[in-house]
């Protein structure tokens, strides 16, 4: 009887240990759909949006905070990060005009200091007059030797309108209603709330780029 039990136990232990080994190997920390990211209902055209694009609004306080972490996220993800200003309401649409007025003059994404000036002008506190805000916006441009959007000529206004209209189209197609976030390959939306720190966000972005 003892020999019989041993003959059963040995292969059983081998099976169990193999199962444990396979379970351990399969237990990865891959980002999970619905937790760290979601699939957009409509894939955005890749000729209109960069592989990794931060979706933001100048009126958003969390977006202003996120600006400080973008260098870390970009470095950890091993990729450049483009920007798209969301236009899901009238105030965001107006703010988008100032962002794209900056983008079209620096031939790319405005640097951190420029972005901070744009955020500051957009998020001026209660009691600020329209004139004061207009002056803050204008200074963000003229202090850098750029043209204030208030002084754009007709050709510049036409280009600006095209850029904002394109952002509006992408905003509507994406269905994104909460910012900041990151769109990867025009298909995936990174869920910021599912991450503990910027490095985790970068890990999800890197994973989605390879997916």
C-alpha positions in Angstrom: 0.0 0.0 0.0 2.8 2.4 0.8 4.5 1.8 -2.5 1.2 2.4 -4.2 0.7 5.8 -2.4 4.3 6.9 -3.2 3.7 6.1 -6.9 0.6 8.4 -6.8 2.1 11.2 -4.7 5.3 11.7 -6.8 3.6 12.4 -10.1 0.9 14.4 -8.3 3.6 16.7 -6.8 5.2 17.1 -10.2 1.9 18.1 -11.7 1.2 20.6 -8.8 4.7 22.1 -8.9 4.4 22.5 -12.7 1.1 24.2 -12.3 2.5 26.6 -9.7 5.4 27.4 -12.0 3.2 28.2 -14.9 0.9 30.3 -12.8 3.9 32.3 -11.5 5.1 32.8 -15.1 1.7 33.9 -16.3 1.1 36.3 -13.4 2.4 39.5 -15.1 1.9 43.1 -14.2 0.7 44.0 -17.7 -1.7 47.0 -17.8 -5.3 45.9 -17.8 -8.0 47.1 -20.1 -10.7 49.0 -18.1 -8.2 49.7 -15.3 -5.1 51.3 -16.8 -6.4 51.9 -20.3 -9.4 51.7 -22.6 -10.0 51.2 -26.3 -11.4 54.3 -28.0 -14.8 53.8 -29.6 -13.4 55.3 -32.8 -9.8 54.9 -33.9 -8.3 58.3 -34.7 -6.4 58.7 -38.0 -2.7 58.3 -37.4 -1.9 61.0 -39.9 -3.7 63.5 -37.7 -2.4 62.5 -34.3 1.1 61.5 -33.0 1.7 58.0 -31.7 1.6 59.4 -28.1 -0.5 62.5 -27.6 -1.4 64.2 -24.3 -5.0 65.4 -24.5 -5.4 68.4 -22.2 -7.1 71.8 -21.7 -5.5 75.1 -20.6 -8.5 75.6 -18.3 -7.8 72.3 -16.4 -5.9 72.5 -13.1 -4.9 68.8 -13.3 -3.5 69.3 -16.8 -1.3 72.1 -15.4 0.0 69.8 -12.8 0.6 67.0 -15.3 2.8 69.4 -17.3 5.5 69.0 -14.6 5.6 65.2 -15.0 5.7 65.1 -18.8 9.5 65.0 -19.0 9.6 61.9 -16.7 6.8 60.2 -18.6 8.5 60.9 -21.9 11.9 59.6 -20.7 10.5 56.5 -19.1 8.2 55.7 -22.0 11.1 56.3 -24.5 9.1 58.4 -26.8 8.2 62.0 -27.6 4.8 63.3 -26.4 2.7 65.5 -28.6 -0.3 67.6 -27.5 -3.9 68.0 -28.5 -6.1 70.6 -26.9 -9.6 69.2 -26.2 -12.6 71.3 -27.3 -15.5 69.6 -25.5 -17.1 73.0 -24.5 -17.0 76.6 -25.5 -14.4 77.7 -22.9 -12.1 74.9 -24.0 -12.6 75.8 -27.6 -11.6 79.4 -26.9 -8.5 78.3 -24.9 -7.6 75.9 -27.7 -7.1 78.9 -30.0 -4.4 80.3 -27.8 -2.6 77.0 -27.6 -2.6 76.4 -31.4 -1.6 80.1 -31.9 1.5 79.2 -29.9 2.1 75.8 -31.6 1.9 77.3 -35.1 4.6 79.8 -34.2 7.1 77.6 -32.5 6.7 74.9 -35.1 5.9 72.2 -32.6 5.0 71.8 -29.0 5.6 74.9 -26.8 8.2 74.5 -24.1 7.4 74.2 -20.4 7.8 77.9 -19.6 5.5 78.9 -22.5 2.9 76.3 -21.5 3.0 77.6 -17.9 2.4 81.2 -19.1 -0.6 80.0 -21.2 -2.0 78.0 -18.2 -1.5 81.0 -15.9 -3.3 83.4 -18.3 -6.2 81.0 -18.8 -6.6 80.2 -15.1 -6.4 83.7 -13.7 -8.5 84.0 -10.5 -11.8 85.6 -9.7 -11.8 89.4 -10.0 -9.6 89.3 -13.1 -10.9 91.6 -15.8 -11.1 90.6 -19.5 -8.5 93.3 -20.3 -6.1 91.8 -17.7 -6.5 88.4 -19.1 -6.0 89.6 -22.7 -2.9 91.4 -21.6 -1.6 88.2 -20.0 -2.3 86.2 -23.1 -0.6 88.8 -25.3 2.5 89.0 -23.1 2.9 85.2 -23.2 3.5 85.7 -27.0 5.2 89.1 -27.3 7.7 88.3 -24.5 9.0 85.6 -26.8 9.1 87.7 -29.9 6.0 86.0 -31.2 2.8 87.6 -32.6 -0.1 87.8 -30.2 -3.2 86.0 -31.7 -5.1 89.2 -31.2 -2.8 90.7 -33.9 -2.9 87.8 -36.4 -3.4 88.7 -40.0 -6.0 87.0 -42.2 -3.7 84.2 -43.3 -2.7 83.4 -39.8 -6.3 83.4 -38.6 -7.2 80.9 -41.4 -4.4 78.6 -40.3 -5.4 78.9 -36.7 -9.1 78.1 -37.5 -8.0 75.0 -39.4 -5.9 73.8 -36.5 -8.7 74.3 -34.0 -11.3 72.7 -36.3 -9.1 69.7 -36.6 -8.7 69.4 -32.9 -12.5 69.7 -32.6 -13.0 66.9 -35.0 -10.5 64.6 -33.2 -12.1 65.6 -29.8 -15.5 64.5 -31.0 -14.3 61.3 -32.6 -12.3 60.3 -29.5 -15.3 60.7 -27.2 -12.9 61.8 -24.4 -14.6 63.8 -21.7 -12.0 63.9 -19.0 -8.5 65.3 -19.1 -5.6 65.0 -18.8 -5.1 61.8 -20.6 -2.9 60.2 -23.2 -3.9 58.7 -26.6 -1.6 56.0 -27.9 -1.5 55.0 -31.6 -4.9 56.7 -32.1 -6.6 53.7 -30.5 -6.0 53.6 -26.8 -6.9 56.0 -24.0 -4.7 55.8 -20.9 -6.8 56.0 -17.7 -4.8 58.3 -15.4 -6.7 57.3 -12.3 -5.5 53.7 -12.7 -1.9 54.7 -12.0 0.0 55.5 -8.8 2.7 57.6 -10.3 4.1 59.0 -13.6 6.4 56.0 -14.1 3.4 53.7 -14.1 1.8 55.9 -16.7 4.9 55.6 -18.8 4.9 51.8 -18.4 1.3 51.7 -19.8 2.2 53.9 -22.7 5.2 51.7 -23.5 3.0 48.6 -23.3 0.4 50.1 -25.6 2.9 51.3 -28.2 4.0 47.7 -28.5 0.6 46.2 -28.4 
